[in-house]
Amino acid sequence: MNPGTAAVLAQAEHVGSVGLNVSIFGAFVLVTLLFVYRASRTNKTASDYYAAGRSFTGPQNGVAISGDYLSAASFLGIAGAIAVNGYDGFLYSVGFLVAWLVALLLVAELLRNTGKFTMGDVLSFRMRQRPVRAAAATSTLVVSFFYLLAQMAGAGGLIALLLQIPNSNRFGQSVVIAVVGVLMIVYVLVGGMKGTTYVQMIKAVLLILGAAVMTVWVLGKFGFNLSALLGAAVENSPKRGEALLNPGLQYTNPIDFISLGLALVLGTAGLPHILMRFYTVPTAKEARRSVVWAIWLIGIFYLFTLVLGYGAAALVGPDRISSAPGAVNSAAPLLAFELGGEILLGLISAVAFATILAVVAGLTITASASFAHDVYANVIKKGEVAPDGEVRVARITALVIGALAIVGGILVNGINIAFLVALAFAVAASANLPTILYSLFWKKFNTMGALFSIYGGLAACVLLIIFSPVVSGPKSVIFPNSDFVLYDLQNPGIVSIPLSFLLGVIGTYVGRREPFNTARFAEMEVRSLTGAGSEKAVAH
């Protein structure tokens, strides 16, 4: 190792004061836990635990949705992706934002009118309940797991940076991820959806304000001249140069670029933890207002990421970012340290960590609610279960999901979290979106079509990921010493999403006709468009 490289590594691994970092971080966690505990005292029914008693207004829920959506991938992952890969990294910001238009136009209001707690409620309304609910729960659990991997990887990298645990100390970083997982489980078990929603709202405001302050600060250093900022980023990235401003630095294959874009744009409308948020408002009008508020807040934030990413490249440098604990995911905290020293680093890191905790709590609630409500209550118990019994099973499920997330987070530690979230989007778009759209808009769609679409899209997507360069091969962090690549693209969306739509059609025509389907579709159409009867239990 030459002296220059050693100096970069030493500088990257010792950022700020550990004591100050931990103090700010600890205070933030205590404050958010207090809000969660206060909210938990009103959790008496399944509706309280899953949907916060439908007590939030559209603007409140819109802020909470933006908090749920602006995850570690948005703040840590995208900033790092832009700092290291430039233009290709900014595609994540564009894709995540455009995806909200799909959610607003196609699913937000209709899902709120037709469902009760979970995606399984919507899909099973006009079909045979038990097989479809089981399929919906399976899909929800898999999507949530992939999304959780990204958050856990982000948490591990962030806390490793704050505690100055080097990349070489894999055991230390694994312990950090385990502690984050335990804290996440506490949030879920204590607060339920209401507590999680309050934390989402608090951290959304703080995250957007923090990003705004850093954005203005970065621009101020370059005379509020974006061209000067981009020029400095290129100058401080000698290995990349002008390529930082052009497409192709990360995705050299245009098909890979298109596949990623498809997954990002279509994935949001199939994300279970985002869909579940529409049930926390009392009316469809409020659901619509929620999405409008969310689009504005998310759009503003993603404009900030362009400045933060190139600002990190200009002021910190890709080499220092890549060698820091957490690798590319450390770009935003390192930029904060460069701008405002230890205090700003501690504050921004605390907000980022609250971001991770709130998102993983929301994901865990969604996954545990889907299993408890769809599988346990409606498939195993056939609808005959006390509300407190259902919530108890949801809490047990949260423990299991938390344990799996810890193990998975340790495996993917070091991979860019925006990239990991893109995989979760691909799974959601492949398994959930076709089935949701067919259920809402296609009269002939039946149970067999739903099962073909969910299981087929899910299996295809997961298998393509397993046999892609993401999992094995020289560029993989998970199994770099193995190579069982059969699918060359990094994102499976371009294959798995169309395949799922096709399988839904094939399954519909292969499956038998269901006499109740036409009447149920008519009822669902009226309910989805008007909201009439949407408060009734979904059971047949």
C-alpha positions in Angstrom: 0.0 0.0 0.0 1.5 3.4 -1.0 1.5 6.3 1.5 -1.2 8.2 -0.3 -3.6 5.3 -0.2 -2.8 4.8 3.5 -3.5 8.4 4.2 -6.9 8.3 2.5 -7.9 5.1 4.4 -6.8 6.6 7.7 -8.7 9.8 7.0 -11.9 7.9 5.9 -12.0 5.7 9.0 -11.6 8.4 11.6 -14.3 11.0 11.2 -15.6 13.1 14.0 -15.7 12.3 17.7 -17.1 8.9 18.7 -18.4 10.3 22.0 -20.2 13.2 20.5 -21.6 11.0 17.7 -23.0 8.5 20.1 -24.4 11.2 22.4 -26.4 12.9 19.6 -27.5 9.6 18.2 -28.6 8.3 21.6 -30.6 11.4 22.4 -32.4 11.1 19.0 -33.3 7.5 19.6 -34.6 8.2 23.1 -36.8 11.1 21.8 -38.3 9.0 19.0 -38.9 6.0 21.4 -40.8 8.4 23.7 -43.2 9.3 20.8 -43.6 5.6 20.0 -44.4 4.7 23.6 -47.0 7.5 23.9 -48.6 6.4 20.7 -48.7 2.7 21.8 -51.1 3.5 24.7 -53.9 3.9 22.2 -53.3 0.5 20.4 -56.4 -1.5 21.4 -57.6 -3.2 18.2 -56.2 -4.6 15.0 -57.2 -1.4 13.2 -55.2 0.6 15.7 -52.1 -1.6 15.3 -52.2 -2.0 11.5 -53.8 1.2 10.3 -53.4 3.7 13.2 -57.2 3.7 13.6 -57.5 5.5 10.3 -56.9 8.7 12.3 -54.5 10.7 10.1 -55.3 13.5 7.7 -54.1 13.6 4.1 -51.3 16.1 4.8 -50.2 14.2 7.9 -50.2 10.9 6.0 -48.4 12.5 3.0 -45.6 13.6 5.3 -45.5 10.1 6.8 -45.4 8.5 3.3 -42.5 10.8 2.3 -40.8 9.7 5.5 -41.4 6.0 4.6 -40.2 6.5 1.1 -37.2 8.7 1.8 -35.3 5.8 3.2 -31.6 5.1 3.7 -31.5 4.5 -0.1 -32.7 8.0 -0.9 -30.4 9.8 1.5 -27.3 7.6 1.9 -27.5 5.4 -1.2 -28.4 8.0 -3.9 -25.9 10.6 -2.6 -23.2 7.9 -2.7 -24.3 6.6 -6.1 -24.1 10.1 -7.6 -20.8 10.9 -5.9 -19.2 7.7 -7.3 -21.1 7.1 -10.6 -22.4 10.5 -11.4 -25.2 10.6 -14.0 -26.1 6.9 -13.6 -26.6 7.5 -9.8 -29.1 10.3 -10.5 -31.3 7.9 -12.4 -32.4 6.5 -9.0 -33.7 10.0 -8.0 -35.6 10.4 -11.3 -37.0 6.8 -11.2 -38.1 7.0 -7.6 -39.9 10.3 -8.2 -41.7 9.4 -11.5 -42.9 6.2 -9.8 -45.2 8.3 -7.6 -47.2 9.5 -10.6 -47.9 5.8 -11.3 -49.0 5.3 -7.7 -51.2 8.4 -7.8 -52.9 7.7 -11.1 -53.4 3.9 -10.8 -53.6 2.7 -7.2 -53.8 5.2 -4.3 -57.5 6.0 -4.2 -58.7 2.7 -5.6 -56.8 0.6 -3.0 -58.0 2.8 -0.2 -61.6 2.2 -1.2 -61.4 -1.6 -1.8 -59.1 -2.7 1.1 -59.1 -2.9 4.8 -55.6 -3.5 6.1 -53.4 -5.3 3.5 -52.9 -5.9 -0.2 -54.4 -9.4 0.4 -57.8 -7.8 1.3 -57.9 -6.1 -2.2 -56.7 -9.2 -4.2 -59.1 -11.6 -2.4 -62.2 -9.4 -2.7 -63.4 -11.0 -5.9 -61.5 -14.3 -5.8 -61.1 -17.4 -3.7 -59.8 -16.0 -0.5 -57.5 -18.5 1.0 -55.1 -19.2 -1.9 -54.9 -15.6 -3.0 -54.3 -14.3 0.6 -51.5 -16.9 1.0 -49.9 -15.7 -2.3 -50.2 -12.0 -1.3 -48.7 -12.7 2.1 -45.8 -14.6 0.5 -45.1 -11.7 -1.9 -45.3 -9.1 0.8 -42.8 -11.0 3.0 -40.3 -11.4 0.1 -40.6 -7.7 -1.0 -40.3 -6.5 2.6 -37.2 -8.7 3.2 -35.4 -7.3 0.1 -36.2 -3.8 1.2 -35.1 -4.6 4.8 -31.7 -5.8 3.5 -31.0 -2.3 2.1 -32.0 -0.5 5.3 -29.9 -2.9 7.5 -26.9 -2.4 5.2 -27.3 1.3 5.4 -27.6 1.2 9.2 -24.5 -1.0 9.5 -22.4 1.4 7.3 -23.6 4.5 9.1 -23.0 3.4 12.6 -19.7 1.8 11.6 -18.7 5.3 10.4 -19.8 7.0 13.6 -18.1 4.5 15.8 -15.0 4.4 13.5 -15.2 0.7 12.9 -13.1 0.0 9.8 -14.2 -2.1 6.8 -11.7 -4.8 7.8 -13.5 -5.4 11.1 -16.4 -7.4 9.7 -17.3 -8.8 13.1 -17.7 -5.3 14.6 -19.9 -4.1 11.8 -22.0 -7.3 12.1 -22.6 -6.6 15.8 -23.7 -3.0 14.9 -26.3 -4.4 12.4 -27.6 -6.8 15.0 -28.1 -4.0 17.5 -29.9 -1.9 14.9 -32.2 -5.0 14.2 -33.0 -5.3 17.9 -33.9 -1.6 18.2 -36.1 -1.9 15.1 -38.0 -4.7 16.7 -38.6 -2.7 19.8 -40.1 0.2 17.8 -42.5 -2.2 16.1 -43.6 -4.2 19.1 -44.2 -1.1 21.2 -45.6 1.5 18.8 -47.5 -0.3 16.0 -48.5 1.8 12.9 -49.5 4.9 14.9 -46.1 5.1 16.7 -44.3 4.4 13.5 -46.3 7.1 11.6 -45.3 9.7 14.2 -41.7 8.8 13.8 -42.0 8.9 10.0 -43.4 12.4 10.2 -40.7 13.7 12.5 -37.9 12.3 10.6 -39.3 13.3 7.2 -39.3 17.0 8.3 -35.8 16.7 9.9 -34.4 14.9 6.8 -35.7 17.4 4.3 -34.6 20.3 6.5 -31.1 18.7 7.0 -30.8 18.0 3.2 -31.9 21.6 2.5 -29.3 23.1 4.8 -26.5 20.9 3.3 -27.7 21.7 -0.2 -27.6 25.5 0.4 -24.2 25.1 2.2 -22.7 23.2 -0.7 -24.0 25.6 -3.4 -22.7 28.5 -1.3 -19.2 27.1 -1.4 -19.4 27.4 -5.2 -21.1 30.8 -5.5 -24.5 29.2 -6.0 -23.2 28.1 -9.4 -24.2 24.5 -10.3 -21.7 24.5 -13.2 -18.9 25.3 -10.9 -20.0 22.5 -8.5 -20.1 20.0 -11.4 -16.7 21.2 -12.6 -15.2 20.7 -9.1 -16.7 17.2 -8.9 -15.0 16.3 -12.2 -11.7 17.8 -11.1 -11.8 15.9 -7.8 -12.5 12.6 -9.5 -9.5 12.1 -11.7 -10.2 8.4 -12.4 -13.7 9.2 -13.7 -13.2 12.7 -15.1 -15.9 14.0 -17.5 -17.5 10.5 -17.4 -19.1 11.6 -14.1 -21.4 13.8 -16.0 -22.4 11.3 -18.7 -24.4 8.1 -18.7 -22.6 4.7 -18.8 -20.2 5.0 -15.9 -22.0 2.3 -13.9 -24.4 0.8 -16.4 -22.4 0.2 -19.5 -25.1 -2.0 -21.0 -28.1 0.1 -22.1 -30.5 -2.8 -21.5 -29.4 -2.8 -17.9 -30.2 0.9 -17.7 -33.7 0.3 -19.1 -34.3 -2.7 -16.8 -33.4 -0.5 -13.7 -35.7 2.3 -15.0 -38.6 -0.1 -15.4 -38.2 -1.5 -11.9 -38.0 2.0 -10.3 -40.9 3.5 -12.1 -43.3 0.5 -11.7 -42.1 -0.7 -8.3 -43.6 1.9 -6.0 -47.2 1.0 -6.9 -46.5 -2.5 -5.8 -44.6 -1.8 -2.5 -46.7 -3.3 0.3 -45.5 -0.9 3.0 -46.4 2.1 0.9 -49.8 0.6 -0.1 -50.6 0.0 3.5 -50.2 3.7 4.3 -53.3 4.5 2.3 -55.4 2.6 4.9 -54.3 5.0 7.7 -56.6 7.8 6.4 -60.4 8.0 6.8 -61.4 8.6 3.2 -60.3 8.2 -0.4 -60.1 12.0 -0.7 -57.5 12.0 2.1 -55.6 9.1 0.4 -55.4 11.2 -2.8 -54.2 14.3 -0.8 -51.6 12.1 0.9 -50.0 11.2 -2.4 -50.0 14.9 -3.7 -48.3 16.0 -0.5 -45.8 13.1 -0.7 -45.0 13.9 -4.4 -44.1 17.5 -3.5 -42.0 16.6 -0.5 -40.2 13.7 -2.3 -39.7 15.8 -5.5 -38.0 18.6 -3.5 -35.8 16.1 -1.7 -34.6 14.4 -4.8 -33.5 17.7 -6.3 -31.4 18.1 -3.2 -29.7 14.7 -3.9 -28.2 16.0 -7.1 -26.3 18.7 -5.2 -25.5 16.4 -2.3 -24.1 13.7 -4.6 -21.9 16.0 -6.7 -21.0 18.0 -3.6 -19.7 14.9 -2.0 -17.6 14.1 -5.1 -16.3 17.7 -5.2 -15.5 18.1 -1.5 -14.8 14.6 -0.2 -13.8 12.6 -3.3 -14.9 9.2 -4.6 -11.7 7.4 -3.3 -12.2 8.6 0.3 -15.9 7.7 0.1 -15.2 4.2 -1.3 -12.7 3.4 1.4 -14.7 4.7 4.4 -16.8 2.3 6.6 -20.0 1.8 4.7 -18.2 2.5 1.4 -20.4 4.5 -1.0 -23.2 4.7 1.6 -21.0 7.1 3.7 -21.0 9.9 1.1 -23.6 12.1 2.8 -22.2 11.8 6.4 -18.7 12.5 5.1 -20.0 15.6 3.3 -21.7 16.7 6.5 -18.4 16.4 8.3 -16.6 18.3 5.6 -19.2 21.2 5.8 -19.9 21.5 9.5 -17.5 19.3 11.4 -18.5 17.0 14.2 -21.8 18.7 15.2 -23.3 18.5 11.7 -22.0 15.0 11.2 -23.7 13.9 14.4 -27.0 15.6 13.6 -27.2 14.4 10.0 -26.2 10.9 11.0 -28.8 10.8 13.8 -31.5 11.9 11.2 -30.3 9.3 8.8 -30.4 6.6 11.5 -33.9 7.7 12.5 -34.8 7.4 8.8 -33.6 3.8 8.8 -35.4 2.9 12.0 -38.7 4.4 10.9 -38.5 2.7 7.5 -37.6 -0.8 8.8 -40.3 -0.4 11.5 -42.9 0.3 8.7 -41.6 -2.6 6.7 -41.8 -5.0 9.6 -45.3 -3.9 10.5 -46.4 -4.5 6.9 -44.9 -7.9 6.7 -46.1 -9.1 10.1 -49.6 -7.7 9.5 -49.8 -9.5 6.1 -48.9 -12.8 7.7 -51.1 -12.4 10.8 -54.1 -10.9 8.9 -54.0 -12.8 5.6 -52.4 -16.2 6.6 -53.2 -16.7 10.3 -56.6 -15.0 10.6 -58.1 -15.7 7.2 -56.4 -18.8 5.9 -55.5 -20.8 9.1 -58.3 -19.6 11.4 -60.8 -18.9 8.5 -61.7 -15.5 9.9 -62.6 -16.7 13.4 -59.9 -15.0 15.5 -60.0 -12.4 18.2 -58.4 -9.0 17.2 -55.9 -9.3 20.1 -54.9 -12.8 18.9 -54.2 -11.5 15.4 -52.0 -8.6 16.8 -50.2 -11.1 19.0 -49.3 -13.2 16.0 -48.2 -10.1 14.2 -45.8 -9.3 17.0 -44.3 -12.8 17.0 -43.9 -12.5 13.2 -42.1 -9.2 13.7 -39.5 -11.0 15.8 -38.9 -13.6 13.1 -38.6 -11.0 10.4 -36.2 -8.9 12.5 -33.9 -11.9 13.0 -33.9 -12.7 9.2 -33.2 -9.0 8.4 -30.2 -9.0 10.8 -28.7 -12.1 9.0 -29.4 -10.7 5.6 -28.1 -7.3 6.5 -24.8 -8.8 7.6 -24.5 -10.6 4.2 -25.1 -7.5 2.0 -23.1 -5.1 4.2 -21.1 -2.8 1.8 -23.4 -3.0 -1.2 -24.9 0.4 -2.3 -28.3 0.5 -0.7 -30.0 2.4 -3.5 -29.0 -0.5 -5.7 -30.5 -3.0 -3.2 -33.7 -1.0 -3.0 -33.9 -1.2 -6.8 -34.0 -5.0 -6.5 -36.9 -4.7 -4.0 -38.7 -2.5 -6.5 -38.2 -5.1 -9.2 -39.7 -7.8 -7.0 -42.7 -5.6 -6.1 -43.3 -4.6 -9.7 -43.0 -8.3 -10.8 -45.1 -10.0 -8.1 -47.6 -7.3 -7.0 -48.3 -4.7 -9.6 -49.7 -6.9 -12.4 -52.1 -8.6 -10.0 -53.3 -5.4 -8.5 -54.0 -3.8 -11.9 -55.7 -6.9 -13.2 -57.9 -7.2 -10.1 -59.0 -3.5 -10.3 -59.5 -3.2 -14.1 -60.0 -6.7 -15.8 -63.4 -8.3 -15.4 -62.2 -11.8 -16.5 -59.3 -12.0 -14.2 -59.6 -14.9 -11.7 -57.9 -16.8 -8.9 -55.7 -18.9 -11.1 -54.5 -15.7 -13.0 -53.7 -14.1 -9.7 -51.7 -17.1 -8.5 -49.8 -17.4 -11.8 -49.0 -13.7 -11.8 -47.8 -13.5 -8.1 -45.9 -16.8 -7.8 -44.6 -16.7 -11.4 -43.4 -13.1 -11.2 -42.0 -13.6 -7.8 -40.1 -16.8 -8.7 -38.8 -15.4 -11.9 -37.5 -12.2 -10.3 -35.9 -13.9 -7.3 -34.2 -16.6 -9.5 -32.8 -13.9 -11.9 -31.4 -12.0 -8.9 -29.8 -15.2 -7.5 -28.1 -16.0 -10.8 -27.1 -12.4 -11.6 -23.8 -10.6 -11.0 -25.3 -9.2 -7.8 -25.0 -12.4 -5.9 -21.9 -14.0 -7.3 -18.9 -13.1 -9.4 -16.0 -10.7 -9.1 -18.2 -7.6 -8.6 -20.4 -9.2 -5.9 -20.0 -8.5 -2.2 -22.1 -11.5 -1.2 -20.2 -14.4 -2.8 -17.2 -12.8 -4.6 -15.2 -16.1 -4.7 -18.0 -18.0 -6.5 -19.4 -17.5 -10.0 -22.8 -19.0 -11.0 -24.0 -16.1 -13.1 -26.6 -17.1 -15.7 -28.2 -13.7 -16.2 -25.9 -10.9 -17.1 -28.1 -7.9 -16.1 -27.9 -6.4 -12.6 -31.7 -5.8 -12.4 -34.3 -8.4 -13.5 -37.1 -5.9 -14.2 -37.0 -6.0 -18.0 -37.7 -9.8 -18.0 -39.7 -10.5 -14.8 -42.2 -7.6 -15.0 -43.5 -8.4 -18.6 -43.4 -12.1 -17.7 -45.7 -11.5 -14.7 -48.2 -9.6 -16.8 -48.2 -12.5 -19.4 -48.5 -15.2 -16.7 -51.6 -13.4 -15.3 -53.3 -13.6 -18.7 -52.3 -17.3 -19.2 -53.5 -18.3 -15.7 -56.8 -16.5 -16.3 -57.6 -18.5 -19.4 -56.2 -21.8 -18.0 -58.2 -21.4 -14.7 -61.9 -22.3 -14.4 -64.6 -19.7 -14.5 -65.8 -18.5 -11.1 -69.5 -17.7 -10.9 -69.1 -15.1 -8.2 -66.4 -13.2 -10.1 -68.6 -11.0 -12.4 -70.8 -9.8 -9.5 -67.8 -9.2 -7.3 -66.0 -7.2 -10.0 -69.0 -5.0 -10.4 -69.2 -4.4 -6.7 -65.4 -3.8 -6.5 -65.6 -1.3 -9.4 -68.3 0.7 -7.7 -66.5 0.6 -4.4 -63.1 1.5 -5.8 -64.5 4.5 -7.7 -67.0 5.8 -5.1 -65.8 4.5 -1.8 -69.3 3.1 -1.0 -69.0 0.3 1.5 -65.3 0.6 1.9 -65.5 0.4 5.7 -67.1 -3.0 5.7 -65.1 -6.1 6.5 -63.8 -7.8 3.4 -65.1 -11.4 3.8 -66.9 -13.9 1.6 
